[in-house]
């Protein structure tokens, strides 16, 4: 008898959790709070991830984000020069005018480096949140939950999310096959070619198989109906109205901005409804959002609500860290406690249920 692992939370719950965690990072971008959110994401992955390429992709994605963050800090320090608190000076090279005419190198200022590091850490935090979301969510449920109007887009996004995990799985399988051929011995000569070519070959084969599967099912081959054309025009009008609302806000025309934003929002909702009704797609045994999921959603939404409340009340002195003058980031207990609702998914753990083997009959 086999066993499979049941995910305790719906895909919508995980999506709301990821949005709430990202919003919290945007509201409180101080390094201490960003590191707190990254730690929460790490705990969520440790408890809810199912062993496989999706869970193994989380540390790799976070590590890649840290590498790019370090590169950004180095490039910013080499091209942006401040006049205060110079840490050290490096040889400088002037770029030609056609490339901007700026200097690479020279005085490296402490506030510039720390500001770049803080901004890069925010990006790392957002990557960690969505890497955790990718590791714990059911992609099948995610596609089923997408409104019918965005089914093609949702399927494309889910396939894109699976690129890194499938590549990691391919690398793991090719490495194991290479070790099996050499009897467990590490043969470094020609190892890159022996492992890179099969990974590329498997990726191309998987892409061709996927395209053939989508084509055989008539993916995006249906002609547009009158409802879909009407939804398209409404969507275009909604975008124009929302763009006009932004322009009105820039021009400080508050009534016109509210009117255009309301009209654009209504037109967008009507367009989604019309397009969904025009798309005939059957969902096979969809999983519905349970009462426990709604309670979890309400719990994780407490974090951005509490942070917005602290911002409105003026208790957000530690939310934003400024490295000029250089100082350690501060933390407030009340603000730190506002992040605890993000741990709401930890109240349930994945359960393993037995799957009966199919019965065999002998004629």
KOLDO-658199 format. One line per 4 residues: number of its first residue (from 1); for each residue x, y, z of N, C-alpha, C. Coordinates in steps of 0.2 Angstrom, whole numbers, plus 5000, padded with zeros to 4 digits. Example, Ala and Ser with C-alpha at 12.3 -4.5 7.8 and 13.67 -1.06 7.14 Angstrom:
1> 5066/4972/5039/5062/4978/5039/5066/4984/5039  5064/4989/5035/5068/4995/5036/5064/5000/5039
END
This chain:
1> 5004/4994/5000/5000/5000/5000/5004/5006/5000  5003/5011/4995/5007/5017/4995/5004/5022/4999  5007/5028/5000/5005/5033/5004/5007/5040/5000  5002/5045/5001/5003/5051/4998/5002/5056/5003
5> 5005/5062/5002/5005/5068/5007/5000/5073/5005  4995/5074/5010/4990/5079/5008/4992/5086/5011  4991/5091/5007/4993/5098/5009/4987/5100/5013  4989/5103/5019/4983/5105/5024/4980/5112/5022
9> 4983/5116/5017/4980/5122/5016/4979/5123/5008  4974/5126/5006/4972/5127/4999/4977/5132/4996  4978/5132/4989/4982/5136/4986/4981/5143/4987  4974/5145/4987/4972/5152/4988/4975/5155/4995
13> 4975/5150/5000/4978/5152/5007/4985/5154/5006  4989/5150/5002/4996/5151/5002/4997/5157/4997  4993/5159/4993/4994/5165/4989/4993/5171/4993  4987/5171/4997/4986/5176/5002/4992/5177/5007
17> 4995/5172/5009/5000/5172/5013/5006/5175/5010  5008/5173/5004/5013/5176/5000/5012/5184/4999  5006/5186/4997/5005/5193/4996/5005/5197/5003  5003/5194/5008/5003/5197/5015/5011/5198/5017
21> 5015/5193/5016/5022/5193/5018/5025/5198/5014  5024/5199/5007/5027/5204/5003/5025/5211/5005  5019/5212/5006/5016/5218/5009/5020/5220/5015  5021/5215/5020/5024/5217/5026/5031/5219/5025
25> 5035/5216/5020/5041/5218/5018/5041/5225/5015  5037/5227/5011/5036/5234/5008/5035/5239/5014  5030/5237/5018/5029/5242/5024/5034/5243/5029  5038/5238/5030/5043/5238/5035/5049/5235/5032
29> 5053/5239/5029/5059/5237/5025/5065/5237/5029  5065/5238/5035/5071/5238/5039/5074/5231/5039  5081/5231/5039/5084/5224/5038/5081/5219/5044  5080/5221/5050/5078/5217/5055/5071/5213/5053
33> 5067/5217/5051/5060/5215/5049/5060/5210/5043  5065/5212/5038/5065/5208/5032/5068/5201/5034  5073/5201/5038/5076/5195/5040/5071/5191/5044  5067/5194/5048/5062/5191/5052/5057/5187/5047
37> 5055/5190/5041/5050/5187/5036/5054/5182/5033  5060/5182/5031/5064/5177/5028/5064/5171/5033  5065/5172/5039/5065/5166/5044/5059/5163/5044  5053/5167/5044/5047/5164/5044/5045/5160/5038
41> 5048/5162/5032/5047/5158/5026/5051/5152/5026  5057/5152/5029/5061/5146/5030/5057/5141/5034  5054/5143/5040/5051/5139/5044/5045/5136/5041  5041/5140/5037/5035/5137/5033/5038/5132/5028
45> 5043/5133/5025/5046/5128/5020/5048/5121/5024  5051/5122/5029/5053/5116/5033/5048/5112/5035  5042/5115/5037/5036/5111/5039/5032/5109/5034  5030/5113/5029/5025/5111/5024/5028/5109/5017
49> 5034/5109/5016/5037/5107/5009/5037/5099/5009  5035/5097/5003/5035/5089/5002/5042/5088/4998  5045/5082/5000/5052/5081/4998/5051/5080/4990  5055/5084/4987/5055/5084/4979/5059/5090/4977
53> 5059/5091/4970/5063/5097/4967/5060/5103/4969  5053/5104/4971/5051/5110/4973/5054/5113/4979  5054/5108/4984/5057/5110/4991/5065/5111/4990  5068/5107/4986/5075/5109/4985/5077/5115/4981
57> 5072/5118/4978/5073/5124/4974/5073/5130/4979  5070/5130/4985/5070/5135/4989/5077/5138/4991  5081/5134/4994/5088/5137/4996/5092/5139/4989  5091/5136/4984/5094/5138/4978/5092/5145/4975
61> 5086/5146/4976/5083/5153/4973/5085/5158/4978  5085/5157/4985/5087/5162/4990/5095/5163/4989  5099/5158/4988/5106/5159/4987/5107/5163/4980  5103/5161/4975/5104/5165/4969/5103/5173/4970
65> 5097/5174/4974/5095/5181/4976/5101/5184/4980  5104/5180/4984/5109/5183/4988/5116/5185/4984  5117/5181/4979/5123/5182/4974/5121/5188/4970  5115/5189/4967/5114/5195/4964/5113/5201/4968
69> 5111/5200/4974/5111/5206/4979/5119/5208/4980  5123/5204/4981/5130/5205/4982/5133/5209/4976  5131/5206/4970/5134/5210/4964/5131/5217/4964  5125/5218/4966/5122/5225/4965/5125/5229/4970
73> 5127/5227/4976/5130/5231/4981/5137/5233/4978  5141/5228/4975/5148/5230/4973/5147/5235/4967  5142/5234/4962/5142/5239/4957/5140/5246/4959  5135/5246/4964/5133/5252/4967/5139/5256/4970
77> 5143/5252/4974/5148/5255/4978/5154/5257/4973  5154/5254/4967/5159/5256/4962/5157/5262/4958  5151/5263/4957/5148/5268/4953/5145/5274/4956  5143/5273/4963/5140/5279/4966/5145/5281/4972
81> 5146/5287/4972/5151/5290/4977/5148/5295/4981  5149/5294/4988/5146/5299/4992/5152/5303/4995  5150/5309/4998/5155/5313/5001/5157/5312/5008  5153/5308/5012/5154/5307/5019/5155/5300/5021
85> 5159/5299/5026/5161/5293/5029/5164/5288/5024  5169/5290/5021/5173/5286/5016/5176/5281/5019  5175/5274/5017/5178/5269/5021/5185/5268/5018  5186/5267/5011/5192/5266/5008/5191/5269/5001
89> 5197/5269/4997/5197/5272/4991/5201/5266/4986  5198/5265/4980/5200/5261/4975/5202/5264/4969  5207/5261/4965/5208/5265/4959/5202/5266/4954  5202/5271/4951/5196/5273/4947/5197/5273/4940
93> 5192/5272/4936/5193/5272/4928/5187/5276/4926  5188/5280/4921/5183/5284/4919/5180/5281/4912  5174/5280/4912/5170/5277/4906/5170/5282/4901  5170/5280/4894/5169/5285/4889/5162/5289/4889
97> 5161/5294/4886/5155/5298/4886/5149/5294/4883  5151/5290/4878/5145/5286/4875/5142/5281/4880  5146/5279/4885/5144/5274/4890/5141/5278/4897  5141/5285/4896/5139/5288/4902/5144/5293/4905
101> 5150/5292/4904/5155/5296/4907/5156/5296/4914  5154/5291/4918/5155/5291/4925/5161/5287/4927  5163/5287/4933/5169/5284/4935/5167/5278/4939  5171/5273/4937/5171/5266/4941/5177/5265/4946
105> 5175/5265/4952/5180/5265/4957/5180/5272/4960  5185/5272/4965/5186/5279/4968/5184/5278/4976  5182/5283/4978/5180/5283/4986/5174/5279/4987  5174/5274/4991/5168/5270/4993/5166/5272/5000
109> 5159/5275/4999/5156/5278/5005/5152/5273/5009  5152/5273/5015/5149/5268/5019/5141/5269/5019  5138/5275/5019/5131/5275/5018/5128/5272/5011  5132/5273/5006/5130/5271/5000/5130/5263/5000
113> 5135/5260/5002/5136/5253/5003/5130/5250/5007  5129/5253/5013/5124/5250/5017/5117/5252/5014  5115/5257/5011/5109/5258/5008/5108/5253/5002  5113/5252/4998/5112/5247/4993/5111/5240/4996
117> 5114/5238/5001/5113/5232/5004/5106/5231/5007  5104/5237/5010/5097/5236/5013/5092/5236/5007  5092/5239/5002/5088/5238/4996/5088/5231/4993  5094/5229/4993/5095/5222/4990/5092/5217/4995
121> 5093/5218/5001/5090/5213/5006/5082/5213/5005  5079/5218/5003/5072/5218/5002/5070/5214/4996  5074/5214/4991/5073/5210/4985/5074/5203/4987  5079/5201/4991/5080/5194/4993/5074/5192/4998
125> 5071/5196/5002/5066/5194/5006/5060/5193/5001  5058/5197/4996/5053/5195/4992/5054/5189/4988  5060/5187/4986/5062/5181/4982/5061/5175/4987  5063/5176/4993/5062/5171/4998/5055/5169/4999
129> 5050/5174/5000/5043/5173/5001/5040/5169/4995  5041/5171/4989/5038/5168/4983/5042/5161/4982  5048/5160/4984/5051/5154/4983/5048/5149/4988  5047/5151/4994/5043/5147/4999/5036/5145/4996
133> 5033/5150/4993/5026/5149/4991/5026/5144/4985  5031/5144/4981/5032/5139/4976/5034/5132/4978  5037/5132/4984/5039/5126/4987/5033/5122/4991  5028/5126/4993/5023/5123/4997/5016/5122/4994
137> 5015/5126/4989/5009/5126/4985/5008/5121/4981  5001/5119/4980/5000/5114/4975/4998/5117/4968  5003/5116/4963/5002/5120/4957/4996/5117/4953  4994/5111/4954/4987/5109/4951/4981/5113/4954
141> 4981/5114/4960/4976/5118/4963/4976/5125/4961  4982/5127/4960/4983/5134/4958/4980/5136/4951  4981/5131/4947/4978/5132/4940/4971/5131/4940  4968/5126/4945/4961/5126/4945/4958/5132/4948
145> 4961/5135/4953/4958/5141/4956/4958/5147/4952  4962/5148/4947/4963/5154/4942/4956/5155/4939  4953/5161/4939/4947/5162/4935/4948/5160/4928  4942/5157/4925/4942/5155/4918/4945/5160/4913
149> 4944/5166/4915/4946/5172/4910/4954/5172/4910  4957/5169/4915/4965/5169/4915/4967/5162/4915  4964/5158/4912/4966/5151/4913/4973/5150/4909  4973/5153/4903/4979/5152/4898/4985/5155/4902
153> 4984/5161/4904/4989/5165/4908/4991/5161/4914  4986/5159/4918/4988/5155/4924/4992/5149/4923  4990/5145/4917/4994/5139/4916/5001/5141/4914  5002/5146/4910/5009/5148/4908/5013/5150/4914
157> 5010/5154/4918/5014/5156/4924/5016/5150/4928  5011/5145/4929/5013/5139/4933/5019/5135/4930  5018/5135/4923/5024/5131/4920/5030/5135/4921  5030/5142/4920/5036/5146/4922/5039/5145/4929
161> 5034/5144/4934/5037/5143/4941/5040/5136/4941  5038/5131/4937/5041/5125/4938/5048/5124/4934  5050/5129/4931/5056/5128/4927/5062/5127/4931  5063/5131/4937/5069/5130/4941/5068/5123/4944
165> 5063/5121/4947/5063/5114/4951/5064/5108/4946  5061/5109/4940/5062/5103/4935/5069/5103/4933  5073/5109/4932/5080/5109/4930/5084/5106/4936  5082/5108/4942/5086/5105/4948/5085/5097/4948
169> 5079/5095/4946/5078/5087/4946/5082/5084/4941  5082/5088/4935/5086/5085/4929/5093/5085/4931  5096/5090/4934/5103/5090/4936/5105/5084/4941  5100/5083/4946/5101/5078/4951/5101/5071/4947
173> 5096/5070/4943/5096/5063/4940/5102/5062/4935  5104/5067/4931/5110/5066/4927/5116/5065/4931  5117/5069/4937/5123/5068/4941/5123/5060/4944  5117/5058/4946/5117/5051/4949/5118/5046/4943
177> 5116/5047/4937/5117/5043/4932/5125/5043/4930  5128/5049/4931/5135/5049/4929/5139/5045/4935  5137/5046/4941/5141/5042/4946/5140/5035/4945  5134/5033/4943/5133/5026/4942/5137/5023/4937
181> 5138/5027/4931/5142/5024/4926/5150/5024/4928  5152/5028/4933/5159/5028/4935/5160/5023/4941  5155/5020/4943/5155/5016/4949/5156/5020/4956  5153/5026/4956/5154/5030/4962/5160/5034/4962
185> 5165/5033/4958/5171/5037/4957/5170/5044/4954  5173/5049/4957/5172/5056/4954/5177/5057/4948  5175/5057/4942/5179/5058/4936/5178/5065/4934  5183/5070/4935/5182/5077/4934/5183/5078/4926
189> 5187/5074/4923/5188/5076/4916/5182/5075/4912  5180/5080/4908/5174/5080/4904/5168/5080/4908  5168/5081/4914/5162/5080/4918/5156/5086/4916  5159/5092/4915/5154/5097/4913/5150/5095/4906
193> 5153/5093/4901/5150/5091/4895/5145/5085/4897  5148/5080/4900/5144/5074/4902/5137/5076/4905  5137/5081/4910/5131/5083/4913/5127/5088/4910  5131/5093/4906/5127/5098/4904/5123/5096/4898
197> 5126/5092/4893/5122/5090/4887/5115/5086/4889  5116/5081/4893/5109/5078/4895/5104/5082/4898  5106/5087/4902/5101/5092/4905/5098/5096/4900  5102/5099/4895/5099/5102/4890/5094/5098/4885
201> 5097/5092/4884/5092/5087/4880/5086/5086/4884  5086/5085/4890/5080/5083/4894/5075/5089/4894  5078/5095/4894/5074/5101/4894/5071/5102/4888  5074/5101/4882/5071/5102/4875/5066/5096/4874
205> 5067/5090/4877/5062/5085/4876/5056/5087/4880  5057/5089/4886/5051/5091/4890/5047/5097/4887  5051/5102/4884/5047/5107/4881/5043/5105/4875  5046/5100/4871/5043/5098/4865/5037/5094/4867
209> 5037/5089/4872/5032/5085/4875/5026/5090/4877  5028/5095/4881/5023/5100/4883/5019/5103/4878  5023/5106/4873/5020/5109/4867/5015/5104/4863  5017/5098/4862/5013/5093/4859/5007/5092/4863
213> 5007/5091/4870/5002/5090/4874/4997/5096/4874  4999/5102/4874/4995/5108/4874/4991/5108/4867  4995/5107/4862/4992/5107/4855/4987/5102/4854  4988/5096/4857/4983/5091/4856/4976/5092/4860
217> 4977/5096/4865/4971/5098/4869/4968/5105/4866  4971/5107/4861/4968/5114/4858/4969/5120/4862  4975/5120/4866/4976/5126/4870/4976/5132/4866  4972/5137/4868/4971/5144/4865/4970/5143/4858
221> 4966/5138/4855/4965/5138/4848/4958/5140/4847  4954/5141/4852/4947/5143/4851/4946/5150/4848  4941/5151/4844/4940/5158/4841/4937/5162/4847  4937/5168/4846/4934/5173/4851/4927/5174/4850
225> 4923/5174/4855/4916/5175/4855/4914/5182/4856  4908/5184/4855/4905/5190/4856/4907/5193/4863  4906/5188/4868/4907/5190/4875/4915/5192/4876  4919/5187/4873/4926/5189/4874/4928/5195/4871
229> 4925/5197/4865/4927/5203/4862/4925/5209/4866  4919/5208/4869/4916/5214/4873/4921/5214/4879  4923/5208/4882/4927/5209/4888/4934/5212/4886  4936/5211/4880/4943/5214/4878/4942/5222/4877
233> 4936/5224/4875/4935/5231/4874/4934/5234/4881  4931/5231/4886/4930/5233/4893/4937/5233/4896  4941/5228/4895/4948/5228/4898/4952/5234/4895  4951/5236/4889/4955/5241/4886/4953/5248/4889
237> 4946/5248/4890/4943/5254/4893/4945/5255/4901  4946/5249/4904/4948/5249/4911/4955/5252/4912  4959/5249/4907/4966/5251/4907/4967/5259/4906  4963/5261/4901/4963/5269/4900/4961/5273/4906
241> 4955/5270/4909/4953/5274/4915/4957/5274/4920  4961/5268/4922/4965/5268/4927/4972/5272/4926  4974/5272/4919/4979/5277/4918/4977/5284/4919  4971/5286/4917/4969/5292/4918/4968/5294/4925
245> 4967/5289/4929/4966/5291/4937/4973/5292/4939  4978/5288/4937/4985/5290/4939/4987/5297/4937  4986/5299/4931/4988/5306/4928/4984/5311/4933  4978/5309/4934/4974/5314/4938/4977/5315/4945
249> 4979/5309/4948/4983/5310/4955/4989/5314/4954  4993/5313/4949/4999/5317/4948/4997/5325/4947  4991/5326/4944/4989/5333/4943/4985/5335/4949  4985/5331/4955/4981/5333/4961/4974/5335/4960
253> 4971/5331/4955/4964/5331/4954/4960/5325/4957  4959/5326/4964/4956/5320/4968/4950/5318/4965  4945/5322/4964/4938/5319/4962/4938/5316/4956  4942/5318/4951/4943/5315/4944/4946/5308/4945
257> 4951/5308/4949/4955/5302/4950/4951/5297/4953  4947/5298/4958/4942/5293/4961/4937/5291/4956  4934/5296/4952/4929/5294/4947/4932/5289/4942  4938/5291/4939/4941/5286/4934/4943/5280/4937
261> 4946/5280/4943/4948/5273/4947/4942/5269/4948  4936/5272/4950/4930/5268/4951/4927/5265/4945  4927/5269/4939/4925/5267/4933/4929/5261/4930  4936/5262/4931/4941/5257/4928/4940/5251/4932
265> 4939/5251/4939/4939/5245/4943/4932/5241/4941  4927/5245/4940/4920/5241/4938/4921/5238/4931  4924/5242/4926/4925/5239/4920/4929/5233/4920  4934/5233/4924/4939/5227/4924/4935/5221/4927
269> 4931/5222/4932/4927/5216/4935/4922/5214/4930  4919/5218/4927/4914/5216/4922/4917/5212/4916  4923/5214/4914/4927/5211/4909/4929/5204/4911  4931/5203/4917/4933/5197/4920/4927/5192/4920
273> 4922/5195/4922/4916/5190/4923/4913/5188/4916  4913/5193/4911/4911/5191/4904/4916/5186/4901  4922/5187/4902/4927/5182/4899/4927/5176/4902  4925/5175/4909/4925/5169/4912/4919/5165/4910
277> 4913/5169/4909/4907/5165/4906/4908/5163/4899  4912/5166/4895/4913/5164/4888/4917/5158/4888  4921/5157/4893/4926/5151/4893/4923/5145/4896  4922/5140/4892/4919/5134/4894/4925/5129/4896
281> 4926/5128/4903/4931/5124/4905/4929/5120/4911  4930/5114/4911/4927/5109/4916/4933/5108/4921  4931/5109/4928/4936/5108/4933/4934/5101/4936  4939/5097/4936/4938/5090/4939/4939/5090/4946
285> 4934/5089/4950/4934/5088/4957/4938/5094/4960  4936/5100/4960/4940/5105/4962/4940/5105/4970  4945/5107/4973/4946/5108/4980/4943/5115/4982  4938/5115/4987/4935/5121/4989/4939/5124/4995
289> 4939/5131/4996/4942/5134/5002/4938/5132/5008  4941/5129/5013/4937/5127/5019/4937/5132/5024  4933/5131/5029/4933/5136/5035/4940/5137/5038  4944/5132/5039/4950/5133/5042/4955/5137/5037
293> 4954/5136/5031/4958/5141/5026/4956/5148/5027  4949/5149/5028/4947/5156/5029/4950/5159/5035  4950/5155/5040/4953/5157/5047/4960/5159/5046  4964/5155/5042/4971/5156/5041/4972/5162/5037
297> 4968/5163/5032/4968/5169/5028/4967/5175/5032  4962/5175/5036/4961/5181/5041/4967/5182/5046  4970/5176/5048/4976/5177/5052/4981/5181/5049  4983/5178/5043/4989/5181/5040/4988/5188/5037
301> 4982/5190/5036/4980/5197/5034/4981/5202/5040  4981/5199/5046/4982/5203/5052/4989/5207/5051  4994/5204/5049/5000/5207/5048/5000/5213/5045  4998/5214/5038/4998/5220/5035/4993/5225/5038
305> 4988/5223/5041/4983/5227/5044/4986/5230/5050  4990/5226/5054/4993/5229/5060/4999/5234/5058  5002/5232/5053/5008/5237/5051/5005/5243/5048  4999/5243/5044/4996/5249/5042/4994/5253/5048
309> 4991/5250/5053/4989/5254/5059/4994/5257/5062  5000/5254/5063/5006/5257/5066/5008/5263/5062  5008/5262/5055/5010/5268/5051/5005/5274/5052  4999/5273/5052/4994/5278/5053/4995/5281/5060
313> 4996/5277/5065/4997/5280/5072/5003/5283/5073  5008/5283/5068/5014/5286/5069/5020/5282/5073  5018/5275/5074/5023/5271/5078/5027/5267/5073  5029/5270/5068/5033/5267/5062/5040/5269/5062
317> 5043/5272/5068/5050/5275/5067/5055/5270/5065  5054/5263/5067/5059/5258/5065/5058/5254/5059  5052/5256/5055/5051/5252/5049/5056/5254/5044  5058/5260/5043/5063/5262/5038/5069/5263/5041
321> 5075/5260/5038/5081/5261/5041/5085/5266/5036  5088/5271/5039/5093/5276/5035/5100/5275/5038  5104/5273/5033/5111/5272/5035/5115/5278/5036  5112/5284/5035/5116/5290/5036/5113/5295/5041
325> 5117/5295/5047/5123/5292/5049/5123/5285/5050  5128/5282/5050/5129/5274/5050/5127/5273/5057  5122/5268/5058/5119/5266/5064/5116/5259/5064  5115/5256/5069/5112/5249/5069/5104/5250/5068
329> 5101/5246/5064/5094/5246/5064/5091/5244/5070  5085/5248/5072/5082/5247/5078/5076/5242/5077  5073/5239/5083/5067/5235/5082/5063/5237/5088  5056/5237/5087/5051/5237/5092/5048/5231/5093
333> 5046/5229/5100/5043/5223/5101/5036/5223/5098  5032/5229/5098/5025/5229/5096/5026/5227/5088  5030/5230/5085/5031/5229/5077/5033/5222/5076  5037/5219/5080/5040/5213/5079/5034/5208/5080
337> 5030/5209/5085/5024/5205/5086/5019/5205/5081  5019/5210/5077/5014/5211/5071/5015/5206/5066  5022/5203/5066/5023/5198/5060/5022/5191/5063  5020/5190/5069/5018/5183/5071/5012/5180/5067
341> 5007/5184/5065/5002/5181/5062/5004/5177/5055  5010/5179/5052/5012/5175/5047/5014/5168/5048  5014/5166/5054/5015/5159/5056/5009/5155/5057  5003/5158/5055/4997/5155/5055/4997/5148/5052
345> 5000/5147/5046/5000/5141/5042/5004/5135/5046  5008/5137/5051/5011/5132/5055/5007/5129/5060  5000/5131/5061/4996/5127/5065/4993/5121/5063  4995/5119/5056/4993/5113/5054/4999/5110/5050
349> 5000/5103/5050/5005/5100/5046/5003/5095/5041  5007/5094/5036/5004/5089/5031/5003/5082/5034  4998/5079/5031/4996/5072/5034/4997/5067/5028  4999/5062/5030/5001/5056/5025/4995/5051/5026
353> 4992/5050/5020/4986/5046/5020/4988/5040/5015  4986/5034/5017/4987/5028/5013/4983/5028/5007  4986/5026/5001/4982/5025/4995/4982/5017/4993  4976/5014/4993/4976/5007/4992/4978/5006/4985
357> 4982/5000/4984/4984/4998/4978/4979/4995/4973  4979/4996/4967/4973/4994/4963/4973/4986/4963  4967/4984/4963/4966/4977/4963/4967/4973/4956  4970/4968/4957/4972/4964/4951/4967/4958/4950
361> 4964/4957/4944/4960/4951/4943/4962/4947/4938  4962/4940/4939/4964/4935/4935/4958/4932/4931  4958/4933/4924/4953/4930/4920/4953/4922/4921
END
